[in-house]
């Protein structure tokens, strides 16, 4: 079947200071693992997996999936990678950066993109300087809310002082390309709270803002119901539906372009790694619970730290060309650039397309279909109408 060279890599560090109540990612408190020596063990296992991806791994259809340096993007996520001790973290970053193009670290947009996720309370100027020098070009800071009460509602143990110090450190090192995460629709959030979060984000001056609707894990839903009664989630959903549009407008007035349903960037500072996902490009993942989608297969690594270190079996799924095309269309329609109409024609419902075009829900521009910006907030419904669900398993 030949070799598929892949230029996008996700690496997962599944450790946090503590686990937030709403989090649905594979992450565990770092303390017990550090005391048991499993952090070092995990980093050794991760490096071994990265080495195997350099040489190539066989997919279910017989193709060899292989990282092809120089990579276009690397994303080091979690968890919280910056909860690791600085020296091992910088060593890992240097290993990952060796997969990209050679460049002198600069305080401006680099010829490739290397993102690292961080949380307040885990970074300072010394760490950021070292990460920049080692090859990281982009930072993503998880604030979620500037309100202590709303962070508490999320079960998030981050102090205001830690947020302030993190923002000061980012400014002090002159970091240019960075993202700030906010959550919208937190139970108990008012419009004053929401606009205060957005104004604080704008004042911090990131080049990218992610404004995510709150999603509910089963555990977090139970927590919200226990604290606020059965109507708390419904009230938060109504708030988000009513106020998301003016929140978007404020970000756009501040110079941020909405290039995906939940993501806003100063033009030229869109997240290239996430765009690769949304454009349906092949990518490889390394680490516990990391997903690889390439060629005709999807691989999910063992989901827990224990299973990963025990070399447990990965979950392997065969993905047909039709399913890949449907996924590409579905994700692409969430972006402002939309999809190539000719390419995705096999998964379009022609009658629904014409009806949605007449209704103004969908626009056609230079051979591409995209959602009218006014319908991005109901993108799931429009996409479900426009696309034919794949029959392949």
N, C-alpha and C positions, 0 to 999 in steps of 0.2 A: 504493500500500500504506500510505501515511501515514507518520507519524513516531513512532518509539519513543524516548521520553525515558528516559535511563538515569542512575541516581544513585549508581553504584558505579564507581570508577576504580582501576585498578592502573597504576603507572608503574615502569619498570624501569631501574635503573642497573647496567650490567653490568661494573663495575670492582671489584676487590679488591686488597688488598696483595699477596696471593699466592693461588694456587688450591689449595684443600684437596683431598686425594686422593679423598675420597668424594663430592665435590660433583657433582651432576648438573644444576645450573642453568647458564644462560648467564652466564659470568663470566670475565673475563680480567684478568691483572695490570695494574694501572693505570700502572706506571712507563713502559713503552714508549709507551703511548698518550698520556700526559701530555707526554713529550718530543717527540712528533711533532705535538702540537697537536690530537689527536683527541678529547680530553676536552671541550674547548670546542666542537669541531665536533659532538660527540654531543649536548651540551646544547642547541645551536641546533636540531639536527634534532628532538630530543624536544619542544622548545617548539613547533616548526612542526606536529608531529603533534598535539599537544594543541590547538592552535588549530583544526586541521581537525576534531577531534572536537567542539569547541564548535559548529561550523557544521553538522556531521553528515556521515556517510559512508554510502554506499548499500550495503545488504546484497545477498546473492545473490537474495533474493526480492523485491527492489525497495523494501523499506522504508528509510527514512532513520533511521540510528542516531545519536543525538545526546545528548551530555551535557546533563543538565537541572539546572543549579544552582538552589537550593543542594543540593550532593551530600550523601548520607548518610554515605558513607565514601570515604576515599582511602587507598591503601596504597602507600608508596614502598619498593620492595624491590630486591633484587639477587641476586648481588653484594653490595656493601657501600656503600650510599649515603654513609655518613659517611666514606668514604675520600676523597671529594671535598674540595677546599679549602673552608674554611668559608664564605667570601663567596659563591661560586657556588652552594653547596648551599643556603644561606639564601635566596638569590634564587629558586631553583627551588621551595623550600618555600613561599615567599610567593605565587608564581604559582599553585601547586596549592591553597593555602589560600584564595585568592580565589574558588575554585569552591564553597566551603562557606558556611554561614551566618555572618553577622557576629557576632563575640563577642569579649569581652575575655579574653585568655589568663588562665587561672586554674589553680591547682594542684589541680584536682579533675576529676571526670568532666565532659566538655564535652558540648554538645548535639549534636555530631556526632563522628565518629571519624576521626582522621588519624594513621595509624601510619607510623613510619619504622623500618627495620631498621638495626642497628648491630652492630659487633664491638668487643670490647675492643682497646685500642690505637689506636682511631680517634675516641674521644670524650673530652671533658673538661668541666668545669663551664661554661666560657665557651661552648663550642659548644652544650651542652644548654640553657643559658639562652636563647641566641639562637634555637634551634629552637623552644623553647616559645613565645617571644614572637612568632615568625613564624607560628605556628598549629598545630604538631604537638601532638597530645593524647595519643599513645600511643607507647611505645618498645618495640622487640623486640630483646633482646640475645642474640646467639649465643655462649653459653659452651660448650655441648656436653659438656664434662666439666671438673671442677675438678682432675682428676688429670693432671699433666704427662705421665706415661707413656701414658695413654689418648689425650690430645690428639696425642701423637706418633704413636700407632698410626693415628689418623685423618689424619695428614699436616697437622695444624693448627698453624700457627706463631703461637701466642699464648702469652705468658708469664703466670705466675701474678701477677706484679706488675701486668701490664696488666689482668687480670681484677679484681684488688683495687682498682685505681685507677678502673676503670669503675664498679664498684659504689659506691665512695665518692662519685664524681661524681653518680650518680643520687640518692643519699641527700642530698647537699649541696644540690642544687637543689630538693629536695622533690617529685620526680616521683612521681605517685600511680599512674597507670595504665600498667603496664609488664609485659612478658613476659620470661621467661628460658627459653631453649631448652636441653634436655639430649638426648643420644643414649643409647639403651639397647641393650645387646647388642654392645658394642664388643669385638672380639677381645682376649682376655686379661683382660677385666673380671671381677672377683669380686663377690660379694655385699657384701663390705666396701667395695669401690670404689663400687658402685651406691648403697648407702645413704648413704655419705659425700657423694656428689654431691647426693642429695635433701636431706640435712640442711643442706648448704651453701646450696642453693637456698632452702630454707625460712627460713634465717637471714637471707638477703638481703632477704626480704620483698616479692617481686613480687606483683602481683595476679593473675598468670596464669603457668602453667608448661606448656610443651609437652614431652612425653616421647616422643620418636620412636624407633621401632625402626630400627636401622641398615639402610639399603638399600645394595645393592652395584651400583656401575657396573662395567662390564667391566674398566676399568683398576684400580679399587680391589680388585676380586676377585682379579686377578692379583697385586697387591701383597701382599694378605693370604696367598694361597697360597704365594707365594715366601718370605715371612717365617715363616709358621707351619705350613707343610705343608698337605696336601690336607684335613686334618680341622679346620683352624682355623675355617672358616666354619660347619661343622656344630656344632662345640663352642659357638660364640657363639650360634647359633640355639637350641641346647638350653638354654643359660643363660638367654636371654631368655624362653623359654617357661616355664621353671621359676620364675623370680623376678619376672616382671612383675606378677603379682597382689599380692605383698606390697609392691612398690614403689608400686603404685596405692593400696593401703591406707594407706601412710604419708602420701601426699599428701592423701588424703581426711581422715585424722586431723588433718592440719595445717590443715584448713578450706577445701580446694580441692575443688570439685565437678567430677566428670568429665562434661563436657557433650558431648564427642566422643571418639572412640576414643583419640586421642593428646593431648587438650587438657583442661586443668584450670584452673578459675578460681575465685577468690573470687566468690560470687554477686553478679551485677551488673557483673562485669568481663569477661564473655565477649567474644571478638573479634567485633565486629559485621560487619567486612568478610568474614571467613571464614564466618560464619553465612550471609551473603548467597550465597556459593558453594554451601554445603551445602543451602540452601533452594531452589536452582535459579533464583535471580533473575538478571536480565540484568546484565552488567558489560562495561565496555570496558577495553582494555589499551593502553598506549603504551610504545614503546621496543623495543629488540631482543628478539626471542623472546617478546614479550608476547602474550597470548591475549585475544581478545574473544569472548564468547558472548552473542548477543542475537538475539531473533527466531528466524529459521530458519537462522542461519549461525554458523559459528565461523571466526575469522580469527586466524592466527598470523603475526606480523610476521617479517621476515627474521631468522634465528636468530643470526647472528654480527654483531659490530660492523662489520666490513668490509662485509657485505652490506647492513646497515641504512643505513650512510652512503652506500652506492652506490645507494640507493633501489631495492634488489632487490625482486622480487615477493613478496607475502605468500602464504601458503598459505590457501586458502579452501575450506571444507567446508560443504556444505549439511547442516543438521541438522533432521530431520523432527520434528513434534510428538511422535511416539511415542518417538523417541530422547531428546528433551529430558525427557519424562516419566520414562523409565527412568532417566536420569542423576539426575534429582531424587529419585527413590525410592531409588536406590542410595546417594547421598550423604546423604540424610536419615536413612536407617537407621543411619548411623554416629554419629548424634547422640542425645542423651538425649531430645530432644523427639519424635523419630520422624517419621512421615509421616501425612498425612491419608488414611485408608483409602479413602474414596470417590473422592478425586481421582486416586489412582494405581491404582485398581482395574483399568484396562485392561492394566497390566503385571504384575499379580500372578498367581501360580499358585494358584487357590483351594484345590486339594487340598493343596498344600504348605503354604499358610497355615494350614489347619485342623490339619494334622499338627504343625506347629511350635508352634501355640498349645497343643495337647494336651501336647506334650513340654516346654513351658515355655521354649522358646528365644525365643519372641516373646510380647509382651504386647499386649492391646488396652485402651486407656484413653481414654474420652471421644472416641471416633471416630478415634483415632489408633493406628497400629501402631508399636511400638518393640521393639528387642531387649531381652530381659532383661539387666540389667547384667552378669550372670555369663557372658553369651555375647558380649560386646563384643570379647573377645580373639580370638574365632573368627568375627568379623563377616563376613569375606569368604565363608566357607563357607555361613553361614546366608543371606546375601543372595543368593548364587548359587542357592540352593535355592528361595528365596521368589519371586524375580523371573523373568519370562519374558524371555529375551534378545531385543532388538529385531531384526527381520529387515532393517530399513532400513539401507543402507550409511552 
